[in-house]
């Protein structure tokens, strides 16, 4: 019996084309709530970048599991080690890379001129972080970094940041988080809070940073617009976010 449902945002709840929650998804959430199934966000986004949506969430797994909360209660917080945040900033500075940093309640970017950063802004339709000189980014407790760089740099960056990992979901940039953080770890903290088992939950996602949660939850659903690698780790593949994937999956799986 499913008691909890976890949803990625971009490409899952929100269409990359409309940046809206579909009418069918709204109906699906109403049906979940009517059956007493709790609903949660499980996103790489920080809370500050989660838009208002016409659906209800009982809690939040944010920044790829680095910061998780229900109401005012923080269930899990695990920042990147300070020395590794600062090491990354030196690397970004030396290599003229664009980077975004996210603390528990704030965000910053070191340049607004980078074309990839502006593509991220257009694709995800979120407000750009405040511009902060990279010299003023050192010394903050950071939970997630967006590293604007090609995948060819991944091995070099991971070698100098031994307590971090790069859950990449785009060829031109990657999330950078503590190696112990993932959406699965964040979901585990939420389930423990509510007294649920992992077999009693379903998760929906489309990106590389969703793979762990699709494998961890009792039912992992990949959206039709997901990469084939992501689909290979799912229990069920539904239609795309633009073709009512959430509603179709919940209906075909007889959850609603």
N, C-alpha and C positions, 0 to 999 in steps of 0.2 A: 504493500500500500504506500503510495507516494504522499509524503507529508510536507515536502519543501521543494521549491523549484528555483533554480539559479540561472540568471540571464546575463550574458555578455551584453554590451551596449552597441558598439559600432559594428554594423553588418549583421546584427542579430535582432536587437530591439529597434535600432534606428537604421533606416535605409541610408546608404551612401548617396542615393539619388535625391530623396526627399527630405532627409534628416528628420523624419517624423515617425511616430509609432503608428502602425497601420490600424485601421478600424477592426480588422479581425483579431489583432493582438489585444486590443482593448477588450473585445468580447471574451477572448480566451482568459484574460486575467480575471474578469468578472466571474467566469465559470470556476476558475481555480479558487477564488475567494469564497464562492458559494459552497464549495466542497470542503472548506476549512484548510486548504493547502496554502502554506505560507510562501511568499514570493520575495526574492532577494536579488540584488545586483551583485554581479561578479565581474569586475572590470579592471582594465589597466588604468582607467582614469582615476584621478583623485576626486574627492567629494566636490571640490570647488569647480570642477569641470563637468559634473553630472547635471544635465539640464532638467528642468521641470518636465515631467511626462504625465500623461493622463492615466497613469496606473499607480498602484500602491506597492510600496516595498517595506518589508518588516525589518530589513537590515542591509548592510552594505559590506561587501568584500571589495576594497579599493586598492589601487596601486599594486595589482597582481598579488594580493594577499599580504602586503606590507602593513596595511592599516585597515582594521576591520572593526565595525561597531554596530550596535543596535541601540537606537535612541541616543542617549548621552553616555551610554556605557561602552567603553573601548574594550574589545575582546582580545585584540592582538595588535601589537605595534612592534615592528622590527626594521629599524633604519639600516641603511648602508653604513658600514664602519666609517668613522670620520676620516681616517687617514686615506681610505680608498676613494671617498668622494673628492677629497682634495687632490689626490693623485690623478683622478680623471680630469679635474679642472685644469691642472697643469698640462696634461696631454692635449686637451681640447684647445687650450690657449696656444701651445707650441705648434699645433697642426692646423690652426685656424678653422676649427670645427664649430658648427652651431650646436648648442646644447640647451635643453630645458631642465630645470630642477624643480622638484616638488617636495615641500615639507608637509607637515600635517595639515596646515591650513593656508599655505601660500605657494606661489609659483613664480618662476622667473625665467627669462631667456636672455642670452648674451648678445644676440643680434637679430634684427628684424629684416635684414637684407637677404638672408639665405633663401634661395628659391624652393628648396625642399621644405623648409619650415613653413613657408607660405602655402605650399601644396598641402601640408598637413592641416593647416588652418582651414583651407577650402574644403578638403575632403571630410574632415570631422566636424566642421562648422562650429568650432568653439572659439571663444574670445582668446586672442593671443595673450600670453603672459606679459607682465610688465618687463620692460627692457632694463636690465641690470648689468653694469660692467662686470666682467668675469672676476676682476680683482675683489669685488664685494660679495662674491658667492661663497668664498671659503669660510669654513667654521660653522656652517649650519647643519642641523640634523635633517638629512635628506632621506626620503623613503623610496623615491624613484627618480630616475634620470631618463630623458629621451636623448639618445646619442644619434645625431644626424651624421651618418657615415655608411659607406658601402659594407657589405658583408665580408669583403676581403680584409677588413681591419679587425674582425671579430676575434680571431685567435690572438693577435697581438694585445688587444685590450684585456681579454680574459687572463692572459699570462701575467699582467701587472696588477690585476684586481682579483686575487685568489678567493675572496669571499663573495664574489658577485657572479651573476649569470646574465645572459642576454636573450630573453625570450623574444626573438625577432618575429615580427608579423608584417614587415614591409621591406622590400629590397633596399630602400634608401635610408632607413633609420630603424632603430631598435630601442626597446625598453631596456634599461639597465637597473637591476634590482639585487637585493641580497640573495645569495645562493640558496638560502633556506626558505625563501618566499615563493609562493605560487598560489594560483587561485584554489588549488586543491587544499593547501594548508589553511588558507583563509576560510574555506567552506567548512573544514573540520572544526575550526574554532566556533563557527556559527552553530553547527549541528550539536556540538557539546553544550553550548549555552541553552539550546532548546530541548536537549535530551533526545535528539533524533539520531538514527543510524545512517551511514552513507548509502545503504541499500534502500532507504526510504526517500531518496531525493533524485531529482532529474536536473540535468544541466544542458543549456543551449549555448552554442558558440560557433565561431567561424574562423578564428585566427590561430596562429601557432601558439600563442600564449593561453589558448583554451584547452590544449591537448591534455594537460594533467587533470583538469577537472572533469573532462569528458570520460577519462579512464577511471577516476576516483568515484564518481557518483554511480548510483545503481543503474541509471539510464543516462547515457551521454548522447545528445542529439547534435549532429553537425548540420548547419544550414546548407541549403543547396548551392549557395554562393561561396562556400568554403573551398579551400585548396584540397586537392586529392589526399595530401598527407594528413590533413586534419580529419577528413572523412574516414580514413583508414583506422583511426583511433576511436571512432564513434560506434555506438550500438545501433544507431538509427540515423539515416540521412533523410532530411525532409526537403521541402521545396525552399526556394530562396526567400530572403527577407522581403523582397518585392512581390512575392507570390504567397503571402500568408503562411510562411514556414512554421511559425510557432503554433498557430491555430491548427494547421494541418497535422502536425506531429502529435499534439495533445489529443486530437480527435482520433487519429488512426491508432494510437496506442491505448485508446479507451481510458484516458486519464480524466477527460472531461466529456 
